[in-house]
Amino acid sequence: LTYRALHERVERLAARLHHDHRIGRGDAVAVALYNRAELLEVQAAMHRLGGAAVSSSWRVTAPELAHVLSHSGARALVIEAELGHVVDALGPDRPK
């Protein structure tokens, strides 16, 4: 991955977060990803937007994730597809 390619990916992600999800300055996005390039991309995109990426372990449990979401005020969650069961376990009472 070149710096140019990384920059382009970050710019595209920031644009999608901003235009598609109305995420911008002062907003937070919770992140539970493995240690890989996409983690850096989300962090850099949120920095570009003036927001924050709130990192959580990919080993997160449903109660831990509920805590992170409610206390960070995260407007979105970027999580490994394999961790969908953790989000499902939050149930209908999950923080909005």
C-alpha positions in Angstrom: 0.0 0.0 0.0 1.6 3.3 -1.1 1.1 6.6 0.8 -0.8 7.9 -2.2 -3.2 4.9 -2.2 -3.7 5.2 1.6 -4.4 8.9 1.2 -6.9 8.2 -1.6 -8.7 5.5 0.5 -8.8 7.8 3.5 -10.3 10.7 1.4 -12.9 8.3 -0.1 -13.9 7.0 3.4 -14.1 10.5 4.9 -16.3 11.6 2.0 -18.7 8.6 2.5 -18.9 9.1 6.2 -19.6 12.7 5.7 -22.0 12.5 2.8 -23.8 9.2 3.4 -23.9 9.2 7.2 -23.6 12.9 8.1 -20.6 12.4 10.3 -18.4 15.4 10.8 -16.6 17.7 13.2 -17.0 16.7 16.8 -18.6 13.3 16.0 -17.3 9.9 17.2 -17.2 6.6 15.4 -16.6 3.4 17.4 -14.1 0.9 15.9 -13.5 -2.8 16.6 -11.2 -4.0 13.9 -8.2 -6.3 13.8 -4.8 -4.7 13.5 -4.8 -3.9 9.8 -4.8 -1.1 7.3 -8.6 -0.4 7.6 -8.1 0.5 11.2 -5.7 3.2 10.2 -8.0 4.4 7.4 -10.9 4.9 9.8 -8.7 6.7 12.3 -7.3 9.0 9.6 -10.7 9.6 8.0 -12.2 10.7 11.3 -9.2 12.9 11.9 -9.8 14.4 8.5 -13.4 15.1 9.4 -12.5 16.7 12.8 -14.0 13.8 14.7 -12.7 10.9 16.7 -12.3 7.2 16.2 -13.0 5.4 19.5 -11.1 2.2 19.4 -12.2 -1.0 21.1 -10.6 -4.4 21.1 -11.8 -6.9 18.5 -12.3 -9.1 21.6 -15.1 -6.9 22.8 -18.1 -8.3 24.5 -21.6 -7.0 24.2 -21.6 -5.3 27.6 -18.3 -3.7 26.9 -19.4 -2.5 23.5 -22.6 -1.1 25.0 -20.5 0.9 27.4 -18.2 2.2 24.6 -21.1 3.2 22.5 -23.1 4.9 25.2 -20.2 6.7 26.8 -18.5 7.8 23.6 -21.7 9.1 21.9 -20.5 7.2 18.8 -22.8 7.9 15.8 -21.6 4.8 13.9 -19.8 1.6 14.5 -17.1 0.0 12.2 -16.7 -3.6 13.3 -15.3 -6.8 11.9 -18.0 -8.8 10.1 -17.1 -11.8 12.2 -18.2 -9.7 15.3 -21.8 -9.2 14.1 -22.9 -11.5 16.9 -21.7 -9.0 19.5 -23.8 -6.3 17.9 -26.8 -8.7 17.7 -26.3 -9.5 21.4 -26.9 -5.9 22.3 -30.6 -6.5 21.3 -33.2 -3.8 20.9 -31.9 -1.8 23.9 -28.6 -1.1 22.4 -27.5 2.5 22.6 -28.7 4.7 19.8 
